[in-house]
Amino acid sequence: MPSHDDPLLQPYQLKHLRLKNRIMSTSHEPAYSEDGMPKERYRLYHAEKARGGIALTMTAGSAVVSRESPPAFGNLHAYKDEIVPWLRELTDDCHEHGAAVMIQLTHLGRRTSWNKADWLPVVSASPIREPAHRAFPKEAEEWDIERIIGDYAAAAQRMQAAGLDGIEFEAYGHLMDGFWSPATNHRDDEYGGSLDNRLRFTFAVIDAVRKLVGPDFIVGIRMVADEDWEQGLSKAEGVEIARRIADSGKFDFLNIIRGHIETDAALNEVIPIQGMRSAPHLDFAGEIRQQTKFPTFHAARIADVATARHAVAEGKLDMVGMTRAHLADPHIVRKIMAGEEHRIRPCVGATYCLDRIYEGGEALCVHNAATGREQTMPHVIARAQAPRNVVVVGAGPAGLEAARVAAEGGHRVHVLEASDQAGGQVRLASQNPRRKEMIGIVDWRLDELDRLGVSLRYNVWAEAGDVLGLAPDVVVIATGGLPHNPPLTAGDDLVVSSWDILAGAVKPGENVLLYDDNGGHQGMSAAEMIARSGSRLELVSPERFFAPEMGGMNHVPYMRAFQEKGVRVTINTRLVSLARNGNQLVATLGSDFAPDYREERLVDQVVVEHGTLPIDDLYRELKPLSRNGGAVDYDRLVNGGAIFPLRGEGTFDLLRIGDAVHARNIHAAIYDGLRYATRF
């Protein structure tokens, strides 16, 4: 059991609000909103963290206060009165579990696009373009500033009416700090020049807000205190802003950010991903707390409990944000309190969550398929009414998840794995040193299977007799796939797969062409390893831009490696054929846009990435022996009911999942394992 003096479990008094422990989820936008409202999906996502023991969950990243600040990634509409009852329902649900709820309010400034929502002009402190969202903002006029100040105050009043415990302003990369930063404020009026002038808008906003919500309602600010940028806000000025805010008597907490976010590369430093330092800005946040003596919050890749505990124990933070960590496991606090810290599902830093948001999707955790699907998928598996005998063939991510969920449900589970290690393509992905944390997806599930007493046999290339000998009620084929070559007119036997490179089975050549028409991590990771080995590399893709299956957060480290190592990137181009030329290969390239276009490359090695083909021999052998002939009722899978139709005389239901069906990604494999195994 945990110690009663665990720093993380100590309550914290913020003004009148007693937070029951020191762990929080900072504001972020999972893009679960509907029509700009936090409806059922949004509410259940936050309620699950409250159920899991968190002290404070902060919603929205950020809720927009003005109509002319159109949502960039599913933002809530704080400028509409109709948001109040939705937020009240969310807040009431979280309060039932003892969690406080706050929201982040903002005007996005230049960090949005003009061609959305009502097509109103984008405004900022000065007309300086933000590369990430590509808008050319107009300079905010006095009537814009007056209106927006009023919008902030009205939005804050709505949040108070909804019963929230507090709000925070967003001041990094948005309008408010757009006035602070020399990089984005070139004004020569009363809002530009001196620090007093650059802070004028911020203090006008807080004064207007306080006039409507009163002195007792909690108001904080998530602020950049150092843009870490030669042309931006310096550390000296950032610390001075923090000090002025703390000393003003108008704010209740600081939530500290370091860095700037107008490009993918810059954002990557603010929100680090796998292969980057853990908690890189924690000491800086601690400096701010020491200098201001003011309640200080912070989150930036604090993914593990030990680091969070250190942050509080050493007085660096009052509340520690574990935001992506709660996407991976919303029950972190509950497990700490139960003495089961070792059972916390780890955040592996894959940043699939943020990549999806920035590409227009919703946040999904790479290996917790229940997050964001609380309406239909459980975080805590219920016991089945009638235990069944389940045989899982394959111990990749799909098979391991199916086995875990089935065992949690009380079923008897046997896993047969052809190799001498579990993990499948996840283990392959972790061979890239920068992505080694991916193995946490496998290790966590192996620990859970060991706890649950699941039988896992390695080096078994399962045949029908092996499976039938276990007298199964359900057979899950999770055998994955094998590399698939792209369609070539000649030279199919001359290529090397990305798997060969990642596994170390084939050494990179001196002069390499890598052709990737899959567009995910597989080809990019192989390319990175080839480049870092010292090879001369050209990456060829038929896409308009390379790796379209990845978002900007993961694009950054690959692009950094490619530019450091001089990798040539060629897009809009296909590999047509290969032929030998002595000890080398002639690669013929073509184009979808000009059918007669041909160009040749003389190289030592051609590596290809074209997804996988299913390993489905066992499935096809068992199919006629099963009750359901391998069929699944998809309507019932989605809407409820028995998912295996009766189609034969067999004694077991047969199912295949993950890449044993067709090439997809890790999240899809794990979602298969979860959604099916809860229905056995």
Secondary structure, DSSP 8 states (H G I E B T S, - for coil): ---TT-GGGS-EEETTEEESSSEEE-----S--BTTB--HHHHHHHHHHHHTT-SEEEEEEEEE-STTS--SSS--BTTSTTHHHHHHHHHHHHHHTT-EEEEEEE--TTSS-TTSTT----EESSS---TTT----EE--HHHHHHHHHHHHHHHHHHHHTT-SEEEEEESSSHHHHHH-TTT----STTSSSHHHHTHHHHHHHHHHHHHH-SSSEEEEEEES---STTS--HHHHHHHHHHHHHTSS--EEEEE-S--SSHHHHHHHS--TTS-SSTTHHHHHHHHHHH-S-EEE-SS--SHHHHHHHHHTTS-SEEE-HHHHHH-TTHHHHHHTT-GGGS----S--HHHHHHHTTS----SS-TTTT-TTT--SS----SS--EEEEE--SHHHHHHHHHHHHTT-EEEEE-SSSSS-HHHHHHTTSGGGGGGHHHHHHHHHHHHHHT-EEE-S----HHHHHTT--SEEEE---EEE-----SB-GGG-EEHHHHHHTSS---SEEEEEESS-SHHHHHHHHHHHHTT-EEEEE-SSSSS-TTS-HHHHHHHHHHHHHTT-EEE-S-EEEEEEEETTEEEEEEE-SS-TT--EEEEESEEEEE--EEE--HHHHHHGGGSSSTT---HHHHHH-S------SS-SSEEEE-GGGTS---HHHHHHHHHHHHTT-
